Amino acid sequence: MRCNERPLPGDFVLVSYGALPGEPGPIPVNATRWAAGLPPGTWPANFATSGKVCRNEVFALAERWRTRDVSSVQLAAGVLAWGHGIRGYGPFRTGRILLQEQAGERLEAALGGLRPDAVTPAVLEDCYERFTTTAKLSGLGAAFFTKLLYFTGYRRGKEGIQPLILDRVVAGRLPTSAGPAGKYRTAWWTSTWLAYLRWATDQAARPEFGGEPDRVEMALFAGSWTP
């Protein structure tokens, strides 16, 4: 299924990003407005040029980050743009985060452990913990930094625990079997997030989720998950 296509500068080839199975749909992102509303040099080049962004395009941006083609600040700009979508305050709030002192260093400190091909639960725990302590940025709460952890740390087709997005919508639809995450809407302990990841890993074994935990998260967000 085709999600969007975007041209690369100086190239006549259209790059297609297919939607993931179970993905609710592309997110509208106005790249021109975002680039103008953020600090200079923080918007990633060649991102969201079609005006609609599927998760695979954000994963492609994260891959560019892994190879150091884009900075941690540029990665965060793209991920937060996808997360905010058409909300008019998105660029302003994101700009305030990225303008903070040592924003780039803190993002790199929290995410750097996710560059290797293999990501262990211990690394995920450490990265989450850093976002709440030594690498904390004002305005960047768990609902958004778990998006950063998801796009940089998820390894499709791999067994075991995978990082997933946890926001108020997902949390509000979690059953008690997923741990205490459903009790909260804006902040979660590291252990609470990990309990949710373990539950999603177990759920992913169901045929409709094809072994991919993020399909569980997408079903929760879309309101289609059932016991």
C-alpha positions in Angstrom: 0.0 0.0 0.0 1.5 3.3 -1.0 1.6 6.0 1.7 3.4 8.8 -0.1 6.0 9.6 -2.6 8.7 12.3 -2.5 11.2 13.5 -5.1 14.9 13.8 -4.1 16.6 17.0 -5.2 18.4 16.6 -8.5 16.8 13.3 -9.1 13.7 12.3 -11.1 13.1 9.1 -9.1 10.2 9.1 -6.8 10.8 7.4 -3.4 7.8 5.5 -2.1 7.2 4.7 1.6 4.6 2.0 2.1 2.4 2.0 5.1 3.1 -0.6 7.8 0.5 -3.4 8.3 -2.1 -2.0 10.8 -0.9 1.6 10.4 -3.9 3.9 10.8 -2.8 6.2 8.0 -0.3 8.9 7.0 0.1 12.0 9.2 -0.1 15.4 7.6 3.2 17.4 8.0 3.7 20.7 6.3 7.5 20.7 5.9 7.7 24.3 4.8 5.8 25.6 7.9 7.9 23.4 10.2 11.2 24.4 8.7 10.3 28.1 9.0 9.1 27.6 12.6 12.1 25.8 14.0 15.6 27.1 14.8 17.8 27.3 11.7 19.4 24.0 10.7 17.2 21.9 12.8 14.7 20.6 10.1 16.0 17.5 8.3 16.4 18.0 4.6 14.2 15.9 2.2 11.8 14.9 5.0 8.0 15.2 4.7 8.2 16.7 1.2 4.9 15.1 0.1 3.0 16.6 3.0 2.0 13.2 4.4 4.3 11.0 6.4 3.9 7.3 7.1 5.9 5.6 9.9 8.3 4.1 7.3 9.5 7.6 6.3 10.2 8.3 10.0 12.1 5.0 10.2 14.1 6.1 7.1 15.0 9.3 8.9 16.1 7.3 12.0 18.3 5.2 9.7 19.9 8.4 8.4 20.5 9.3 12.1 22.1 5.9 12.7 24.6 6.6 9.9 25.1 10.2 11.1 23.6 11.7 8.0 21.3 13.8 10.2 21.9 15.0 13.8 19.9 14.0 16.9 18.3 17.5 16.8 17.2 17.0 13.2 15.9 13.5 14.0 13.9 14.9 17.0 12.4 17.6 14.8 11.2 15.0 12.3 9.8 12.7 14.9 8.0 15.4 16.8 6.6 16.8 13.6 5.1 13.4 12.9 3.9 13.2 16.5 2.2 16.6 16.4 0.8 16.3 12.9 -1.5 19.2 12.0 -1.5 20.7 15.5 -0.7 24.4 14.9 1.4 24.7 18.1 3.7 21.8 17.1 6.6 23.9 15.6 6.5 26.4 18.5 6.6 23.7 21.2 9.3 21.7 19.3 11.4 24.8 18.8 11.3 25.5 22.5 12.7 22.1 23.2 15.4 22.2 20.6 16.6 25.7 21.7 17.4 24.5 25.2 21.0 24.6 26.3 22.8 21.3 25.3 19.6 20.0 23.6 21.7 18.2 21.0 24.1 16.7 23.5 21.2 15.5 25.7 19.3 13.9 22.9 22.5 12.2 21.7 23.2 11.0 25.3 19.7 9.5 25.6 19.6 7.9 22.1 23.2 7.0 21.3 22.9 3.5 22.7 20.3 2.7 20.0 22.6 3.0 17.0 23.9 -0.6 17.1 22.0 -3.3 15.2 21.1 -5.2 18.3 19.2 -3.4 21.2 18.8 -5.2 24.5 16.1 -4.5 27.2 18.9 -3.2 29.4 19.8 -0.6 26.8 16.1 0.4 26.4 15.8 0.8 30.1 18.9 3.0 30.2 17.7 5.2 27.4 14.3 5.7 28.9 15.9 6.5 32.3 18.2 9.1 30.7 15.3 11.0 29.3 13.8 11.3 32.8 17.1 12.2 34.5 20.5 13.3 33.1 19.3 14.0 29.5 15.9 15.4 30.5 14.6 18.3 28.3 11.8 20.5 29.5 8.7 19.9 27.4 9.8 16.6 26.1 7.6 14.2 28.0 7.3 10.4 27.8 4.5 10.6 25.1 7.1 12.1 22.7 10.4 10.7 23.8 8.9 7.2 23.6 8.3 8.1 19.9 12.0 8.8 19.6 12.9 5.5 21.3 10.5 3.6 19.1 11.8 5.0 15.8 15.5 4.7 16.7 15.3 1.4 18.6 12.7 -0.8 16.9 14.2 -3.7 15.0 11.5 -5.1 12.7 11.6 -8.9 12.3 13.6 -9.4 15.5 12.4 -11.4 18.5 12.1 -10.0 22.0 11.1 -6.8 23.6 10.9 -3.7 21.3 10.5 -0.1 22.2 7.0 1.3 21.7 5.1 4.6 21.9 3.2 5.2 25.1 0.9 8.2 25.1 -2.4 9.1 26.7 -4.4 7.4 23.9 -2.5 4.1 24.1 -2.4 4.2 27.9 -6.2 4.8 28.1 -6.8 1.6 26.2 -4.4 -0.7 28.0 -5.9 -3.6 30.0 -4.8 -4.3 33.6 -2.7 -7.3 32.3 -0.4 -4.7 30.7 0.8 -3.5 34.1 0.2 -0.1 35.7 0.7 2.0 32.6 -3.0 2.4 32.1 -3.4 4.2 35.4 -1.5 7.3 34.1 -1.8 9.6 31.2 1.3 11.9 31.1 4.2 10.2 32.8 5.3 6.7 33.5 8.1 5.1 35.5 10.7 3.2 33.5 9.6 -0.1 35.0 6.0 0.7 34.0 7.0 1.3 30.4 9.0 -2.0 30.4 6.0 -3.9 31.7 3.9 -2.6 28.8 6.6 -3.6 26.4 6.7 -7.2 27.8 2.9 -7.4 27.5 3.0 -6.1 23.9 5.6 -8.7 23.1 3.3 -11.5 24.4 0.4 -10.0 22.5 2.4 -9.9 19.3 2.3 -13.7 19.1 -1.3 -13.5 18.2 -1.8 -14.2 14.5 -3.3 -10.8 13.7 -0.1 -9.0 14.9 2.4 -11.1 12.9 5.0 -11.1 15.6 5.4 -7.3 15.6 4.8 -5.6 18.9 4.2 -2.2 17.2 1.1 -3.6 15.5 -0.3 -4.1 19.0 0.5 -0.4 19.8 -1.2 0.7 16.5 -4.2 -1.4 17.3 -4.5 0.2 20.7 -4.2 3.7 19.2 -6.8 2.9 16.6 -9.1 1.4 19.2 -9.2 -2.0 17.5 -7.4 -4.1 20.1 -9.5 -6.7 21.8 -8.6 -9.2 24.5 
